[in-house]
Amino acid sequence: MNASFEKIDPNLVPKRKLYTGAEIPAVGLGTFGSDRFTADQIAEAVLGAVEIGYRHIDCAAVYGNEKEIGVSLQKAMKSGIKREELWVTSKLWNNKHGEEDVIPTCKQTLKDLQLDYLDLYLIHWPFPNHHGVGVDVNARDPHAVPYIHENYMKTWRQMEKLVELGLVRNIGTSNMTIPKLNLLLRDAKIKPAANEMELHPHFQQLEFFQFCIDKAILPIGFSPIGSPTRPDRDKTPDDTVDIEDPVIVRIAKRLNVHPAVVCVKWAEQRGQVPIPFSIRPNEYLSNLKAVVVDPLTDEEMQEIAGIDKNNRLIKGQVFLWESAKDWPDLWDLDGKIASL
């Protein structure tokens, strides 16, 4: 498929070691295509990305493309790539938090991806709030609730069982906050190995990032280049654009690369695992190559540290409960978990 493209030796791609001892490639391919790309397009990108050297694929049931991605993974493995060379992540969606749903849902993901186990399984959001396809950003599901730790722990216990059953090698969280993670760390038998969170130069989450590092929870960063293809409902007039930042643009000119590549370099050198998304071979090749050649200088890393604008792009408004004031209620910005 990508015969004309340069290949990157997977052994040159840095890895991060989880507290469990597992090693995860330090850059992955995201597979959330929003409403802009079809499942077949994304599956084709997965196969092409593996062909050029990717070994880390970040999936989720709610993306609606795991069955197609499973076909690509099988093709890749039939071409000679061993299962143990791949790192595949998936996520439990909000409407499957029930104790009776977690294990069957994971098994369905494994069936769709045509795998015997997942390297990492995350709880996608910390509450069971769901929304219909294409709903307006101001929509409110009457069944939506704030974070309820007792209920979350019931879900987490089932995640722990998945590890015990051998269906999942590592478990983790996504879209969490420090107060919520502190409760989970207090009560979990198997601690989260990773937390997937929005991380890019204009939203560096300094305190939360360091918290994860200190607790041996690997930060995996989604939207590493500022998510230009995120759903329109998630866009607001106040959003800033990382790849247009003068510092990023200037560094990109020095390296003769696209500004997005600078964002990926920064993320990997900082110590997080970025999962940029693209269906275009030249783009996903550039994102992988970013972590093996031409590192940013210490001065450039310091410059990028200075452009943080605290600009959260994925605010999660569609998950708000009816009595919630606004999206900050989801993120515990005052250090307290919001309630009804």
C-alpha positions in Angstrom: 0.0 0.0 0.0 2.8 2.5 1.0 5.5 0.9 -1.1 6.6 4.4 -2.3 6.9 5.8 1.2 9.9 5.8 3.5 9.8 3.1 6.2 10.8 3.8 9.9 12.4 0.9 11.8 10.0 0.3 14.7 13.1 -0.5 16.9 14.1 3.2 16.6 10.9 4.5 18.0 11.3 5.3 21.7 9.2 3.3 24.3 7.8 4.2 27.7 7.8 1.6 30.4 4.6 1.3 32.5 4.8 0.4 36.2 3.7 -3.0 35.1 6.9 -3.5 33.2 5.1 -3.3 29.8 6.7 -1.1 27.1 4.5 1.1 24.9 5.7 2.8 21.7 6.1 6.5 22.4 3.9 7.6 19.5 0.7 6.0 18.3 -1.9 6.4 15.6 -5.2 7.7 16.8 -8.4 6.3 15.1 -11.1 8.9 16.0 -12.2 10.2 12.7 -15.1 12.3 14.0 -17.7 12.6 11.3 -15.1 13.5 8.6 -13.7 10.1 7.7 -15.2 6.7 7.1 -14.4 3.5 9.0 -12.8 2.1 5.8 -10.6 5.2 5.4 -9.3 4.9 9.0 -8.8 1.1 8.6 -6.8 1.7 5.5 -4.7 4.3 7.4 -4.1 1.7 10.2 -2.8 -0.8 7.7 -0.6 1.8 6.0 0.7 3.1 9.3 1.8 -0.4 10.4 3.4 -0.9 7.0 5.6 2.2 7.5 6.6 1.3 11.1 3.8 2.2 13.5 3.3 -0.4 16.2 0.9 1.5 18.5 -2.8 1.9 17.5 -5.3 3.7 19.8 -8.9 2.5 19.3 -12.3 2.9 21.0 -15.6 1.1 20.6 -17.5 4.3 20.2 -15.4 5.3 17.2 -17.5 2.8 15.2 -14.6 1.3 13.3 -13.0 -1.5 15.3 -14.4 -4.2 13.0 -12.7 -2.6 10.0 -9.5 -2.0 11.9 -9.5 -5.7 12.9 -9.3 -6.6 9.3 -6.3 -4.4 8.9 -4.6 -5.8 11.9 -5.1 -9.3 10.6 -3.6 -8.3 7.3 -0.6 -6.8 9.0 0.0 -9.9 11.1 -0.4 -12.2 8.1 2.3 -10.1 6.5 4.7 -11.2 9.2 4.3 -8.8 12.0 3.8 -10.7 15.3 1.0 -9.9 17.7 3.5 -9.1 20.5 5.1 -6.4 18.3 1.8 -4.5 18.3 0.4 -2.3 21.0 -3.4 -2.0 20.8 -5.4 0.2 23.1 -9.2 0.3 23.3 -11.8 2.0 25.5 -15.0 1.2 27.4 -17.7 3.6 26.3 -19.9 5.5 28.8 -23.1 3.4 28.3 -21.3 0.2 29.2 -20.2 1.0 32.7 -22.7 -1.4 34.3 -21.0 -4.3 36.1 -22.7 -6.8 33.8 -21.6 -4.9 30.7 -17.8 -4.4 31.1 -16.5 -7.9 30.3 -19.0 -8.7 27.4 -18.2 -5.2 25.9 -14.4 -5.9 26.0 -15.0 -9.3 24.5 -16.9 -7.7 21.7 -14.0 -5.3 21.1 -11.6 -8.2 21.0 -13.9 -10.0 18.5 -14.1 -6.9 16.3 -10.4 -6.3 16.4 -9.7 -10.0 15.9 -7.4 -10.1 18.9 -7.0 -12.4 21.9 -6.0 -9.6 24.2 -5.7 -5.9 24.5 -2.4 -4.2 25.6 -4.4 -1.4 27.3 -8.0 -0.9 28.1 -9.3 2.4 29.3 -12.5 3.7 30.8 -13.2 6.3 28.2 -14.9 8.9 30.4 -15.4 8.8 34.2 -19.2 8.8 34.1 -21.8 6.8 32.3 -23.3 9.8 30.5 -24.1 9.1 26.8 -25.3 11.2 24.0 -27.0 10.6 20.6 -25.1 10.8 17.3 -24.8 14.4 16.1 -26.5 16.1 19.1 -26.0 19.8 19.6 -23.3 20.8 22.0 -26.0 22.2 24.4 -28.0 18.9 24.5 -28.6 17.4 27.9 -29.4 13.7 28.5 -31.9 13.5 31.3 -30.2 10.4 32.6 -26.7 12.1 32.8 -25.1 12.2 36.3 -21.9 13.6 37.8 -19.0 11.4 38.9 -20.1 8.9 41.5 -17.1 7.2 42.9 -19.0 4.2 44.3 -20.3 3.5 40.8 -17.0 4.1 39.1 -15.3 1.6 41.4 -17.9 -1.1 40.4 -16.8 -0.5 36.8 -13.2 -0.6 37.8 -13.5 -3.9 39.6 -14.7 -5.4 36.3 -11.7 -3.8 34.6 -9.5 -5.6 37.1 -11.2 -8.9 36.3 -10.3 -8.4 32.7 -6.7 -8.4 33.7 -7.2 -11.5 35.8 -8.9 -13.2 32.9 -6.0 -12.4 30.6 -8.2 -10.5 28.2 -6.4 -7.2 29.0 -2.7 -6.7 29.9 -3.0 -3.2 31.4 -5.9 -1.0 32.5 -6.2 2.8 32.7 -8.3 5.9 32.7 -9.2 8.7 30.3 -10.5 12.2 30.7 -10.0 12.0 34.5 -8.9 14.7 37.0 -6.6 14.8 40.0 -9.4 14.5 42.6 -11.0 11.5 40.8 -7.7 9.8 40.3 -6.8 10.2 44.0 -9.9 8.3 44.9 -9.2 5.6 42.4 -5.6 5.2 43.5 -6.9 4.9 47.1 -9.3 2.1 46.3 -8.0 0.2 43.3 -6.5 -3.3 43.6 -4.8 -2.8 40.2 -3.7 0.8 39.8 -4.2 2.6 36.5 -1.2 2.2 34.3 -2.0 5.2 32.0 -4.3 8.1 31.7 -5.3 9.4 28.3 -5.8 13.2 28.4 -5.8 16.2 26.1 -2.3 17.5 25.8 -0.8 19.9 23.3 1.4 23.0 23.4 -1.6 25.3 24.1 -2.9 23.0 26.8 0.0 21.5 28.7 -1.9 20.6 32.0 1.3 21.1 34.0 -0.1 20.1 37.4 -2.0 17.1 36.1 0.8 16.0 33.9 3.2 16.0 36.8 0.7 14.3 39.1 0.5 11.4 36.6 4.3 11.2 36.4 4.6 11.2 40.2 2.0 8.5 40.6 3.6 6.3 37.8 0.6 6.8 35.6 1.8 7.3 32.0 0.2 10.4 30.3 -1.1 9.6 26.9 -1.9 12.7 25.0 -4.8 13.0 22.6 -5.3 16.0 20.3 -1.5 16.5 20.3 -1.5 19.0 17.4 -4.6 20.8 18.6 -7.3 18.6 17.0 -8.1 20.5 13.8 -10.5 17.8 12.7 -12.4 17.6 15.9 -16.2 17.8 15.7 -17.6 21.2 14.9 -19.7 21.1 18.1 -16.4 21.1 20.0 -15.2 24.3 18.4 -15.6 27.7 20.1 -14.6 31.2 19.1 -12.0 31.4 21.8 -10.0 28.4 20.7 -6.4 28.9 19.7 -4.5 27.0 17.0 -1.2 25.4 18.1 0.1 24.9 14.6 -0.3 28.7 13.9 1.6 29.7 17.1 4.7 31.8 16.1 7.0 29.8 18.2 5.9 26.5 16.7 6.0 27.9 13.2 9.5 29.3 13.6 10.8 26.0 14.9 9.1 24.2 12.0 10.9 26.4 9.6 14.2 25.6 11.1 13.6 21.9 10.8 11.8 22.3 7.4 8.8 20.3 8.7 5.1 21.0 9.1 4.3 22.7 12.5 2.3 19.6 13.5 5.5 17.7 13.6 7.0 20.1 16.1 4.0 19.5 18.4 4.6 15.7 18.2 8.3 16.1 18.9 7.5 18.3 21.9 5.1 15.8 23.3 7.4 12.8 23.0 10.4 14.7 24.4 8.3 15.9 27.3 7.6 12.4 28.3 4.0 11.8 27.2 2.8 9.5 24.4 1.1 11.5 21.7 -1.5 9.7 19.5 -1.9 12.0 16.4 -4.5 11.1 13.9 -4.3 11.3 10.1 -5.4 9.1 7.2 -2.8 10.6 4.9 0.4 8.6 4.5 2.7 11.6 4.2 1.3 13.0 7.5 1.3 9.8 9.6 4.8 9.1 8.3 6.0 12.6 9.4 4.4 12.1 12.8 6.3 8.8 13.3 9.5 10.1 11.9 9.2 13.1 14.3 10.3 11.0 17.3 13.3 9.4 15.7 15.2 12.3 14.0 16.0 16.0 14.7 15.0 16.4 18.4 14.1 19.9 19.6 16.8 21.7 21.5 16.5 22.4 25.2 15.9 26.1 24.3 13.1 25.2 22.0 11.5 23.0 24.6 11.6 25.9 27.1 10.1 28.2 24.5 7.2 25.9 23.9 6.8 25.5 27.7 6.1 29.3 27.6 3.2 29.3 25.1 0.7 27.3 27.3 -2.6 29.1 27.0 -4.7 26.7 29.1 -6.9 26.2 26.1 -9.0 23.1 26.5 -10.4 22.1 23.1 -12.4 19.0 24.1 -14.7 20.4 26.8 -17.2 17.5 27.0 -20.3 19.7 27.2 -22.5 16.9 25.8 -21.9 14.9 28.9 -23.2 17.5 31.4 -26.1 16.6 33.6 -29.2 18.9 33.7 -28.3 20.7 36.9 -24.6 21.3 35.9 -23.7 24.9 35.3 -21.2 24.5 32.5 -18.4 22.3 31.2 -15.9 23.2 34.0 -18.1 21.1 36.3 -16.7 18.1 34.4 -13.1 18.9 35.2 -13.0 19.7 39.0 -11.2 23.0 38.3 -11.6 24.1 41.9 -10.2 20.8 43.2 -13.6 19.4 44.1 -15.7 16.9 42.4 -19.0 18.4 41.3 -22.2 16.8 42.4 -25.9 17.1 41.7 
